[in-house]
Amino acid sequence: MPDLTQLYNSQILNWADAFHKQWGRWPQATDGRIPQSVSSTWLAVDMALRKGRRGLRPGSSLAKLLAQHRGVRNIKSLPKLSVEAIIAWADAFHRRWKRWPTRKDGPIPGTADSWSSIQTALDMGLRGLKPGSSLAKALEKRRGVRNRKHLPKLTEKIVVAWADAYQRRTGKFPAKESGLIPGTNGDTWMGIDAALSCGQRGLSGGSSLPDLLARWRGLRNKKRLPKLSKRQIIRWARMHRRRTGRCPSALSGPVMEAPGETWCGIQQALAKGRRGLPGGSSIAKIRQSALAEAGGKN
């Protein structure tokens, strides 16, 4: 049999206070029976507040009552938002933390909102906002903040121009570990290398920063070194001997006839079978071939 006893707002609030004290949250209509009452449930109380039953005025609800008298956030009756207010909160966040907020940054001080709820409102067009936006888009438009999902297109020509500027400034060309690129909105050489590899931001993909610099500026790409042959190494060894009077060894330094090559690198390629060589050889063995070709002269 339904409970028809008189209800008062003060009584409902006392029950809600007891619930909050016990459970650490405020009651909802789905929370079942109210222990302090004879047989009332939170659903019955909510309906009485809505319909004006049991001596209550109609047009209210449990959520509205708690919002009015206890300041509890009513998700069905949230205040309107504006992009201007959101940007002002973001500015305050930036002044405090020296970075811009993301949806993961939790509650917004001085409000009942969170950055996650702001993201949802911007995306879905809630609380007076237009749909289809996001926190990142708003910050990009109003504060010029880098939006990772809306980065400008790149071309190889642009990347090479940045690399040339780096070379003029530092005396060497950049590697992917070279950090931020001055004059861009947060681009890094690591990001450029990833875009070249994955085909992002208008680039074709399947490349890398070393590949690009090898093609455009003739730089040596250590991960894509040209093939070697024993005939080629014998020729370099013979020319080394003519120039120095000694046959080369792994300690002989650069191969003067082949910029970028070293005799140490040649030794490793011969021993381990790299760069098209069969392996199991050495400069000493190659030297014997060179000496034999030169007629066995010392």
Beta strands, then each sheet from edge to edge (+ up, - down):
end
